[in-house]
Amino acid sequence: MFIYEHECGFFLLSMITEYKGYFVSIEFSEADKIFFGKITGIRSLISYEGENADEILEDFHSAVDDNLEMCESENIEPEKAYKGSFNVRIFPELHKKTVISAMANQESLNSFV
């Protein structure tokens, strides 16, 4: 759990939780006296809020369940959070050295990293 001051001058209480493979950051706005958050690791914006811990967790679970039900009813594959790919920007020289090292070990760059 993290507590930090937001640029707008209010404090945020933040924690991370998981439900059915989806991860979220739940924050608390002291100024608004409300918990809020969104699912992380997917492109879709799925958000939720509540006035206390029970409400925020209930709304988060409902948002995930609603999204999964909608995907099923529309025969859409639901987005998976953190499916194992990410882009990393590095200096070209480090990129070259990493590829050479991978090749020397007879590995792909992905396997090497």
C-alpha positions in Angstrom: 0.0 0.0 0.0 1.3 3.4 -0.9 0.4 6.9 0.2 1.5 9.9 -1.8 0.6 13.5 -2.5 -1.0 14.2 -5.8 -0.1 17.2 -7.9 -3.6 18.7 -7.3 -2.8 18.8 -3.6 -4.7 15.9 -2.2 -3.4 12.6 -0.9 -3.9 9.3 -2.6 -3.9 5.9 -1.0 -3.0 3.3 -3.5 -3.0 -0.5 -3.5 -2.9 -3.2 -6.1 -5.2 -6.2 -6.2 -6.1 -9.0 -8.7 -9.4 -10.7 -9.7 -9.8 -13.4 -12.4 -6.3 -12.6 -13.8 -6.9 -8.8 -14.0 -4.8 -6.4 -12.0 -5.9 -3.0 -10.8 -4.6 -0.1 -9.0 -7.1 1.2 -6.4 -6.6 4.7 -5.2 -8.3 6.9 -2.7 -8.8 10.6 -3.2 -9.0 12.4 0.1 -10.4 15.5 -1.6 -13.3 13.6 -3.2 -13.5 10.9 -0.4 -13.9 8.2 -3.0 -12.0 5.1 -4.0 -11.4 4.7 -7.8 -9.3 2.8 -10.3 -9.0 1.1 -13.6 -7.8 -2.3 -14.8 -4.1 -2.2 -15.8 -2.4 -4.2 -18.5 -5.2 -4.0 -21.2 -6.1 -1.5 -23.8 -9.8 -1.2 -22.9 -10.7 1.3 -20.3 -12.5 -0.5 -17.5 -12.9 1.7 -14.4 -14.8 1.5 -11.1 -15.3 3.4 -7.9 -16.8 3.2 -4.4 -17.1 5.0 -1.2 -15.4 2.3 0.9 -13.3 -0.8 0.5 -16.3 -3.2 0.1 -17.9 -1.0 -2.5 -14.7 -0.5 -4.6 -13.9 -4.3 -4.6 -17.5 -5.1 -5.4 -17.6 -2.6 -8.3 -14.2 -3.9 -9.6 -15.4 -7.5 -9.5 -18.7 -6.5 -11.3 -16.7 -4.6 -13.9 -14.6 -7.6 -14.7 -17.5 -10.0 -14.7 -19.6 -7.6 -16.9 -16.7 -7.4 -19.4 -16.2 -11.1 -19.5 -20.0 -11.7 -20.0 -20.1 -9.1 -22.8 -17.1 -10.8 -24.5 -18.8 -14.2 -24.3 -22.1 -12.9 -25.6 -20.4 -11.2 -28.5 -18.0 -14.1 -29.2 -15.0 -11.9 -28.5 -11.8 -13.1 -27.0 -11.4 -11.1 -23.7 -8.2 -9.1 -23.5 -5.6 -10.8 -21.3 -3.6 -8.6 -18.9 0.2 -8.9 -19.2 0.2 -11.6 -21.9 4.0 -11.7 -22.1 5.0 -9.1 -24.6 6.3 -5.6 -24.1 8.4 -3.1 -26.0 11.6 -1.8 -24.5 13.5 1.2 -25.9 17.3 0.8 -25.5 20.3 2.5 -27.0 21.3 1.0 -30.4 24.7 -0.1 -29.1 23.1 -2.1 -26.3 20.7 -3.6 -28.8 23.5 -4.7 -31.0 25.5 -6.2 -28.1 22.5 -8.0 -26.8 21.7 -9.6 -30.3 25.4 -10.6 -30.6 25.4 -12.2 -27.2 22.1 -14.0 -28.0 23.6 -15.3 -31.3 26.7 -16.4 -29.5 24.5 -18.5 -27.2 22.5 -19.8 -30.1 19.4 -18.2 -28.7 16.8 -15.8 -30.1 16.8 -12.3 -28.7 13.5 -13.0 -26.9 14.9 -16.2 -25.2 18.1 -14.3 -24.3 16.2 -11.5 -22.6 
